[in-house]
Amino acid sequence: MVSFDVVSLFMKVPIKDTMDLLGGNFTKDVLRLFHNVLTTSYFSFDGQFYEQTYSVAMGSPLSPVIANFYMKDSEERALDLAPHKPLCWFRYVDDTFVIWPHRPDKLRDFLNHLNSIHQSIQFTMETKSEGHLPFLGIDIYR
């Protein structure tokens, strides 16, 4: 049993790549709305105003949907191109539970493969210890 977690997913979702993915699924009018919402994020900190120029905004109701849309495509590419595939792959937002049927050295190769799909999306990995794996606030035992 293995879990993979994306490091700071919302802060790493590439807007341009995501807009390209959305382009194949929505009309031009809807794409303009997505573009406007995703590229006009402003916030203030310590009396200064800032514009967010990369990734989706934390707290935006659209951010989880966009992050999930991007991750679905990213994981499909990663799994399609992987020389060694997991027995099962279950993802919830940025956390993934995996059953790995191959040797441990192939698992490290798989992590490197996942991290090669897009430079900004990087995974950490945790393997079972003493027959259990913490995942999404619970312990999974085998």
Secondary structure, 3 states (H helix, E strand, C coil): CEEEEECCHHHHCCHHHHHHHHHCCCCHHHHHHHHHHHHCEEEEECCEEEEECCCCCCCCCCHHHHHHHHHHHHHHHHHHHCCCCCCEEEEECCEEEEECCCCHHHHHHHHHHHHHCCCCCCEEEEECECCEEEECCEEEEC
